[in-house]
Amino acid sequence: MRDFGATPEPSGESSEAVGDGRVGGRFVIQQHDATRLHWDLRLEHDGVLASWALPRGVPWTPKENHLAVHTEDHPLDYLDFEGDIPEGNYGAGNMFVWDRGTYSVEKWEERKLIVVLHGAKVIGKHALFATRGRDWMIHRMDPPADADRQPVPDGLRPMGATILSGKRPVELTESGPERAIELRWRGERVLVACHPGDVRVHAADGREITAALPDVRRMGRATGSLEVVLDGVVAEIDPDGRPTGQRDGLVRRLQPASDTTWRRLARQHPVAFLAFDILWLEGHPVTALPWSERRTLLEQIELSGPAWQTPSVHRGDSAPIIEAATAAGLPGVVLKAVDRPYEVGATTDSWLEVLFG
């Protein structure tokens, strides 16, 4: 299925087996940003790499199984392959090594195997078993490597701000706790939960609106295997990716419709998710951390894409950001106490929403 004159993928002509497939050998997991983001698990066995595509990666807990699609064997050169497979070729997209190591075999049968992976990220006993056709499942048999890790809880709600009008932001920043200042964006307040191979968007009242935002959902290609819950606003943007301060098109996009209609509206009325806080990271809440530490975690994710970004925040003199908000036609600014935690579902004075006019 590959033209090795048109793709940088290895043909396998120089492959050399090292491990014994009966007892184990080397393995690699590659993150593959193809038509759909997935992870390719490859186990050295009998001189080739037995391979499975994992749309949601390797499960971290025995409480859930993940789909594993059995694909063709690959040459051993794929143990080190990273690169861009050109458009028009099978599996077009970027591929890089996400994890690698060795493994041992406890069972290897035609439709079931049990292996112990010894990687940098994935460590432990896993079973792969066939269900129907090419569809297999992968199951973690050991307890989670992180004993304290928990799944993202249901029912998370964003923290609300105390709304003020007729106040000058400079007065509020000169007294009381130290505060950072952000623009107040017009749009839909949302929480976005990113899991490996899956992104879910919920409005502030808990309604799931993922299907209406196919462009935002593609943010999963940027977060990859990271499990994170982000707070922010979905806002309309102009062709240069700048928020417009309008929301008529967004209102249309959030109406009940078919997938075809939602995709058409996404082209007509582009939006971006503007992430300004983080609630959950890799199996642990981070809400107890002060805003300043949460902001650092958020910036480390480096969200920057066609429909997702992390807007800047300002400390010190509030005049420049007020001028920027006024020029953009935005309704106000938000002042955030830098030493306060995130209070899920509560309205507090940790955040002060200052409306102009």
C-alpha positions in Angstrom: 0.0 0.0 0.0 3.1 2.3 0.0 5.2 3.8 -2.7 8.6 4.0 -1.1 9.7 6.4 -3.8 7.2 8.9 -2.6 7.2 8.4 1.2 10.1 8.6 3.7 8.9 5.4 5.5 11.3 2.5 5.7 10.9 -0.3 3.3 12.4 -2.9 5.7 15.3 -3.9 3.4 17.8 -3.2 6.2 15.8 -4.6 9.1 17.6 -6.8 11.5 15.9 -8.7 14.3 17.3 -8.4 17.8 14.6 -9.9 20.1 13.2 -13.4 20.1 9.4 -13.0 19.4 8.7 -16.1 21.5 9.9 -14.4 24.7 9.8 -10.7 23.8 11.9 -8.0 22.2 11.6 -4.3 21.4 8.4 -2.3 21.1 7.5 1.2 20.0 4.4 3.4 20.3 4.2 6.1 17.6 1.7 9.0 17.7 0.3 9.2 14.2 -1.6 12.4 13.1 -3.2 10.9 10.1 -6.9 11.2 8.9 -7.6 10.6 12.6 -5.1 11.0 15.4 -4.1 7.6 16.9 -1.2 5.7 18.4 0.5 2.7 16.7 1.7 0.0 19.0 4.3 -2.2 17.4 5.9 -5.4 18.9 9.0 -7.1 17.6 7.9 -10.6 16.7 9.4 -13.2 14.3 11.5 -10.6 12.4 8.7 -8.0 11.9 6.7 -5.6 14.0 3.2 -6.9 14.8 1.1 -3.7 14.8 -2.2 -2.3 16.2 -3.7 1.2 15.7 -5.0 2.6 19.0 -7.5 5.4 18.5 -7.5 6.3 22.2 -4.0 5.2 23.1 -3.1 2.7 25.9 -5.5 2.6 28.8 -4.1 3.7 32.1 -6.6 1.8 34.2 -7.9 -1.8 34.2 -11.4 -0.4 34.4 -11.5 0.4 30.7 -10.6 -1.3 27.5 -9.5 0.6 24.4 -10.0 -0.4 20.7 -6.9 -1.8 19.0 -7.2 -2.2 15.2 -4.9 -5.0 14.0 -2.9 -3.7 11.0 -0.4 -5.3 8.7 3.0 -6.2 10.0 5.7 -3.5 9.6 9.4 -3.9 9.0 11.7 -3.5 12.1 13.0 -0.2 10.7 9.8 1.4 12.0 11.1 1.1 15.5 12.9 4.4 14.9 10.8 6.0 12.2 9.7 9.6 12.6 8.6 12.0 9.9 5.9 13.3 7.6 4.2 10.9 5.3 3.2 13.1 2.3 -0.4 13.7 1.2 -1.7 11.1 -1.2 0.1 8.3 0.5 -1.3 5.7 2.8 -1.3 7.0 6.4 -0.4 10.5 5.3 0.4 12.8 8.2 3.1 13.3 10.9 4.4 10.3 12.9 6.8 10.4 15.9 8.0 8.0 18.6 5.8 8.5 21.7 7.3 5.7 23.7 9.7 2.8 23.2 11.3 0.1 25.2 11.3 -3.7 25.5 8.6 -6.2 26.4 8.3 -9.8 27.7 5.7 -12.3 26.6 3.4 -14.3 28.9 1.1 -15.5 26.2 1.2 -15.2 22.4 -1.7 -16.9 20.5 -3.3 -16.1 17.2 -6.2 -14.1 18.8 -4.8 -13.2 22.2 -1.5 -12.1 23.7 -0.4 -11.0 27.1 2.8 -8.8 27.3 4.6 -6.8 29.9 5.8 -3.5 28.5 8.9 -1.8 29.9 8.9 1.7 28.3 9.6 5.2 29.5 5.8 6.0 29.7 4.0 2.7 29.5 5.0 0.1 32.1 3.0 -3.0 33.0 1.1 -6.0 31.9 -1.3 -5.6 29.0 -3.6 -8.0 27.1 -4.5 -7.7 23.5 -7.4 -9.9 22.3 -9.4 -10.1 19.1 -13.2 -9.3 19.1 -14.4 -9.2 15.4 -12.5 -9.0 12.2 -9.5 -6.6 12.6 -10.9 -5.2 15.8 -9.1 -6.1 18.9 -9.1 -4.6 22.4 -6.2 -3.6 24.6 -6.6 -4.1 28.4 -4.3 -3.1 31.2 -4.0 -6.0 33.7 -1.9 -4.2 36.4 -3.1 -1.4 38.7 -2.5 2.1 37.4 1.2 3.1 37.5 0.1 6.3 39.3 -1.9 4.9 42.2 -3.5 8.2 42.9 -4.7 8.9 39.4 -8.4 9.4 38.9 -10.7 9.7 35.9 -12.0 13.2 35.1 -15.1 13.7 37.3 -18.6 14.4 35.7 -20.5 17.5 36.3 -17.6 20.1 36.5 -18.8 23.7 36.3 -16.7 26.8 35.6 -16.0 29.3 38.3 -17.9 32.6 38.1 -16.7 36.2 38.6 -18.2 38.9 40.7 -19.6 41.5 38.2 -18.8 45.2 38.7 -19.8 48.2 36.7 -18.9 51.8 37.2 -15.5 50.8 38.7 -12.2 51.8 37.3 -9.8 48.7 37.0 -6.9 50.8 38.1 -8.6 51.4 41.5 -9.1 47.6 42.0 -5.5 46.7 41.1 -4.0 49.3 43.5 -5.7 47.8 46.6 -6.4 44.4 47.9 -4.7 41.2 46.6 -2.3 41.3 43.6 -4.4 40.8 40.4 -3.7 40.0 36.8 -5.9 41.5 34.1 -7.4 39.8 31.1 -9.8 40.8 28.3 -13.4 39.8 28.8 -14.3 37.9 25.6 -17.8 37.8 24.1 -18.7 34.2 23.3 -19.8 30.9 24.9 -18.2 30.0 28.3 -17.1 26.4 28.1 -15.1 23.6 29.7 -13.1 21.5 27.3 -12.0 18.0 28.4 -9.2 16.6 26.2 -8.5 12.9 26.4 -6.2 10.9 24.1 -8.1 10.7 20.8 -11.2 12.5 22.1 -12.3 16.1 23.0 -15.5 17.0 24.7 -16.9 20.5 25.0 -19.5 21.5 27.6 -21.3 24.8 28.1 -21.3 26.4 31.5 -24.7 24.8 32.3 -23.4 21.3 31.6 -24.8 20.8 28.1 -22.5 19.0 25.8 -22.0 21.0 22.6 -19.1 19.1 21.1 -20.9 18.2 17.8 -21.6 21.8 17.1 -17.9 22.7 17.2 -16.0 20.3 14.9 -13.2 22.9 14.5 -12.6 23.1 18.2 -12.7 19.4 18.6 -9.7 19.1 16.4 -7.7 20.6 19.2 -7.1 17.0 20.3 -4.4 16.8 17.6 -2.5 19.5 19.5 -3.0 18.0 23.0 -2.2 14.5 21.8 -2.0 12.0 24.7 -2.5 14.7 27.3 -5.5 14.4 29.6 -6.6 18.0 30.6 -9.7 20.0 31.4 -9.5 23.7 30.3 -11.8 26.6 31.1 -12.3 29.3 28.5 -14.6 30.9 25.9 -15.5 30.0 22.4 -15.5 33.2 20.4 -16.0 34.2 16.8 -12.7 35.1 15.0 -11.8 36.9 11.8 -9.7 35.5 8.9 -6.5 36.4 10.9 -7.6 34.4 13.9 -8.5 37.5 16.0 -11.7 37.5 18.1 -14.2 39.8 16.6 -16.3 40.7 19.6 -19.4 39.4 17.7 -21.5 36.3 18.5 -24.4 36.2 16.0 -22.7 33.5 14.0 -21.8 31.5 17.2 -25.5 31.6 18.2 -26.4 30.1 14.9 -23.7 27.4 15.3 -25.0 26.3 18.7 -28.6 25.6 17.4 -29.7 22.0 16.9 -28.6 20.8 13.5 -27.1 17.9 11.5 -23.4 17.1 11.4 -23.3 18.4 7.7 -24.9 21.7 8.8 -22.5 22.1 11.7 -19.5 21.6 9.4 -20.9 24.1 6.9 -21.5 26.7 9.7 -17.9 26.1 10.9 -16.6 27.2 7.5 -19.0 30.2 7.4 -18.6 31.4 11.0 -15.1 30.3 12.3 -14.5 30.3 16.0 -11.6 29.7 18.4 -11.5 28.3 21.9 -9.7 30.9 24.1 -8.3 29.0 27.1 -7.7 31.0 30.2 -7.6 28.4 33.0 -6.9 24.8 33.8 -8.8 22.5 36.2 -7.5 19.0 35.7 -4.2 17.5 34.4 -3.1 13.9 33.9 -5.5 12.3 36.4 -5.3 15.0 39.1 -7.2 18.2 40.0 -5.1 21.4 39.9 -7.9 23.7 41.2 -6.3 24.0 44.7 -3.2 25.7 43.1 -3.1 29.5 43.0 -4.0 31.2 39.7 -0.3 32.0 39.1 0.7 28.3 39.1 -2.3 27.2 37.1 -1.4 29.9 34.5 2.1 28.5 34.3 0.7 25.0 33.7 -1.7 26.4 31.0 1.1 28.1 29.2 3.2 25.0 29.2 0.6 23.3 27.0 1.4 25.8 24.3 -2.0 26.0 22.8 -1.8 27.7 19.4 -3.8 26.5 16.4 -6.5 27.5 13.9 -9.3 27.1 16.4 -7.6 27.2 19.8 -5.3 29.7 21.6 -4.2 31.0 25.0 -4.8 34.8 25.1 -2.2 36.9 26.8 -2.6 38.1 30.4 -1.3 41.4 31.8 0.1 42.5 35.2 0.8 46.0 36.3 -0.5 49.1 34.6 -4.1 48.3 33.4 -4.3 51.2 30.8 -2.8 49.2 27.8 -5.2 46.3 28.1 -8.2 48.6 28.6 -7.2 50.4 25.4 -7.0 47.0 23.6 -10.4 45.9 24.9 -12.0 49.2 23.9 -10.4 49.0 20.4 -11.7 45.5 20.0 -15.2 46.5 21.0 -15.1 44.2 24.0 -17.4 44.8 27.0 -14.8 44.9 29.8 -11.9 43.1 31.5 -11.5 40.5 34.2 -9.2 40.9 37.2 -7.9 37.7 38.8 -6.3 37.4 42.2 -3.0 35.6 41.5 -2.8 33.8 44.8 -6.4 32.3 44.8 -7.5 28.7 44.0 -10.1 27.8 41.4 -13.5 27.2 43.1 -15.5 24.9 40.8 -19.0 26.1 40.2 -18.8 29.0 42.7 -19.1 32.7 42.0 -16.4 34.5 44.0 -14.5 37.8 44.2 -11.3 36.0 43.3 -12.3 37.1 39.8 -13.7 40.6 39.2 -15.5 41.2 35.9 -15.4 44.9 35.2 -17.9 46.1 32.6 -17.3 49.3 30.7 -20.0 52.0 30.5 
